[in-house]
Amino acid sequence: MYDGSSLIARSVLKGIFFVTVAAGLNACAVAPLARNNIVTSTQDADRAAIRSNGERWITYYQAGEIEKMRDLYEDDALVMPNGSPLLRGSDETVDFFARNRRSGNEVTFRSEPENLVIEGDRAYLVTQYAMRIKSPDGKLTHIKGRTFLVYRRGTDGMWRLWRDMDNSAPDVELEFD
C-alpha cells in the first residue's frame, strides 16, 4: 500500500525524469537553416568564387557548353540528381548533362542560396532552384527544389563541386521573373 508521501515522491521523480528527457531532446534538436545565412565578410573572396561557380554552371548548361562544366567538378565528385542514379566523377557527370542537353529540351534555371558555411577547404551550400523545361513538342514542365552542394578547395586554390544532391521540395516558392 502506498501512502500519500510516496505517491508525491513518485510524481516528483516522474516530473524530473520527463523534464530531463525533454531538456536532453531539446539539446539534440537541429536548428532550422537560417534564410540567407551567408558567411562572414572575412570569407568574401571564397563566397564570391563559390557563387560564381553556380552562375557559370547555369550559363554553361543553358548555352550548351557542357564540356566547360567539367572544370566546376572534382574528378572524384559524387552527383545525385533527383530521380537519377548516382554519378561518379566528373566524366559521368558531364556525360549525364550532355545527354540531357541533347534531348532537345530547352531548360531555364534559377537558383538562390539559402545557407553557405565555409570550414577550411570545404564549403557547404544549400540553394533553392527552379527549372522550366520546354520539350521539343512544346510541353512545359516546372520543377522546384533544393540542392545540397559540398565544395572542396583544390591544391590550386579553386573551389570545385565535390558532392551534389538535388531533391524536389514543395515549399520552394522561387519563381521566374
N, C-alpha and C positions, 0 to 999 in steps of 0.2 A: 504494500500500500504506500502511496506517495502522499507526503504531507505538502502543504502549500509552499513551504520554503524550497523544497527540492524541485517542485514544478516551476517556480520562478527562476531558480538557478538554471534549469534545463532551457527555459525560454531565453534567458540572457545568453547562455552559451550558443544556442542556435542563432540568435541575432548576431553575436560576434562572428560566428562561422560565416554566415551569409554576407556580412559586411566585408569580411576579409576576402572571401571569394570574389565579391563584386569589385573590390579595390584591385585585386590581382588581375581580373579580366580587363578592367579599365586600363591598367598599366600596360597590358599587352595589345591594346587596340591600336590599329594603324590609323593615323590621321589621314583624312582625305587630301588629295592633291590640291594645293592652293592654286587657283587660277592665276596664270601669268607669274608664277613664282620663278622668275629668271634670276640667274646668278648675280653675284656682287660685281661692282664696277671694276675690281681688280682683274676680272676674268673677261673683260670686254673683247679682247682680241680672239680668245677661244670661242666665245659665244658668237661673234661675228663669223668666224670661219665655219662653225657648225651650221649656222643658219644659211650661210652661203651655199654649203653643200646641198641643203634641201632645195634651195632655189634653182641650183644648177641641175639637180635630178629632174625636177619638173620641166625645166627648159629643154634638157636633152631628150626626155621622153616625148614631149609634145612635138618637138622638131624632128623626131625620128633619128636622132643622133645617139642611138643606143650604145654603140661601142664606146663613146665617151663616158658612159656611166661606169665603166669598169674602174676608172680612176677614183670613184667615190666609195668603192668597196675594198675591204681587206681580202687578200687571197683566200683566207680561211673563214670567210663570212658564213653565217648561217642565216638564211632568209626564210621566213614563214609567212607567205602570202595567204590572206584569208581564203579558206576553201581550197587550197592547193597543197601539194606535197612539199616537204622540206627541201630547200635548195642549199646545196653545199658548195661554197666557194664562189668567187667572182665569175668564173666561166659559166657555171649553171645558172647563176643569177642573170647575167647578160643574155644568155640564150633564152631564158624564160621570157624576159621583157621583149626581146626581139620577136619571138613567136607571137606574143600578144599584139605587138605593133603591126606585124604583117597580116593580122586577121582582118585588117581593113576598118577596124573600129576607130573612130575619132574620139580621143579621150581628153577631157579638160580636167585639170586638178586644181584644187585649192587646199591649202594647208596652213594651220596656225598652231604655234607651240602653246602648250598648256603648262609644262613644267620642264625645267632643264637644271640638272645638277652635274657639276664637273668635279670629279675627285681624281686628282693626279692625271694619269694618262687615259682615263676613262670618262666618258660623259654619257649621261642617261637623259634621253629626251622623250617626252610624251607629246604627241601632236594630235589635233583633230584634223580629219581630212574629209573632203567631199570630192566625189568624182562624178562627172557627167559623161556618159558613154553613148555615142551615136553609132549604131551598127550600119553596115553598108546598105541595108534596106530601109534606113531612116528611123528605126525604133530607138527611143531614148530610154536610158536606164540611169537612175541616180543611186549612188552608194555613198553612205556616210559611215565614218568610224574613227577609230584611234589607231595610232601606230606607236609602238614602243621601240625605240632605237637605242642601241648602245654603240657609241663611237669609241674608237681606240686611236690614240695618237701614235703614229708610226715613228720609226727612228729618224725619219726625215722631217719630223715636226708636223706633218699633215694629219688632220683628223679624217678618218675613214669609217664607214659603216662596218661594224663587226657582227652585230646581231640586229635583226629587223623583223618585227612581228606585227601584223595587221589584224584587226578584227572589226566587224560591223558593230556599231553601237547606237542604240535607239535614242540616246539622249544628246547626240551631237546635233546642234542646230545651225551649223555652218551652211551658208547659202552662197550662191554665185551672185555677183553684182548685176 
